[in-house]
Structure formats: structure tokens, C-alpha cells
Amino acid sequence: MAEKVSAAVQKKIDAALKAKGVIAEKEKAVAEFKAAFDAAPENKKVEAKAKYQTSVGELQKAKENFEVLRGKAAADGTFRPKVKESGYFHVLLDKPSFDSKTGKKLSKEIPQIFEPKAFTQFQNSAKGLGYTVKVLWNPEIYQSI
């Protein structure tokens, strides 16, 4: 990854990875209930089908939970990019400038989208150019989970 993650972000990544493990468990359960349904005698099919359908619902919920946690790990706050832009870094750039008399901040944060390689290159020179960078969306974290 282009940057080292904070402890808070690492905690979110760990939660997403745990949710990913739950998906694997639920997929195994679905396969077992499907096999039990297929092998069940006719008088037990209704009960086996109900268990299979319940397990499919639990799997779907686990997948939805994983996607939510995965998104939270890659995002800062509630920011979510468009699906077509999820492979890019979304940042707020600021080159701070202040009024010399009042001390009031004059500069504004500017949203910017970077390809991962370009962001890594920009990050190396941003501080020297006087920019502060706030990452809103990190695609490397999102894709690594």
C-alpha cells in the first residue's frame, strides 16, 4: 500500500477480514444444507429446504455486512466514491495560506482524484510543495480486503 495505516483503520480492516471469514463459514453451511436437501427423503424435503433457504439468507447477510465493513475500512468517514471511481484515490488537497493580519485561513480544500501510481508519486512531493493531504478513499485498502 502507498501509505501506512493508522490503528483505527487497521481495526476496520481486521473487522472486514473477520466478516470475510464468516462468509466462508456460511458458504460451507449452505453447501452442507444443499447436500442434505438433495439427499433427504421426500417426507423430509420441506424441513431440509427451510434450513437450506435460511442458510442462504444468512450467507447473503454476511456478504452485505462484509461489503459495508470493507467500505468503512477504505473510506474516511462516510465518503463513498461512484462505483466507476472506486479504483482511484479520492483526497482533499489544501495548500494552507492565512491572512497575515487576522490569521484567518484563506485557502480552501480542493477535492482531487488520483490513480494509485500517480498518488504515490504525488505523496512523495506533496509535503515539500506545501500541500496537506486528507485521504477520503483508499482503493488499495478496499481491494486488499
Secondary structure, DSSP 8 states (H G I E B T S, - for coil): --S---HHHHHHHHHHHHHHHHHHHHHHHHHHHHHHHHHS-GGGHHHHHHHHHHHHHHHHHHHHHHHHHHHHHHBSTT----GGGTTSEEEEEE---B-TTT--B----EEEEE-HHHHHHHHHHHTTTT-EEEEEE-HHHHHH-
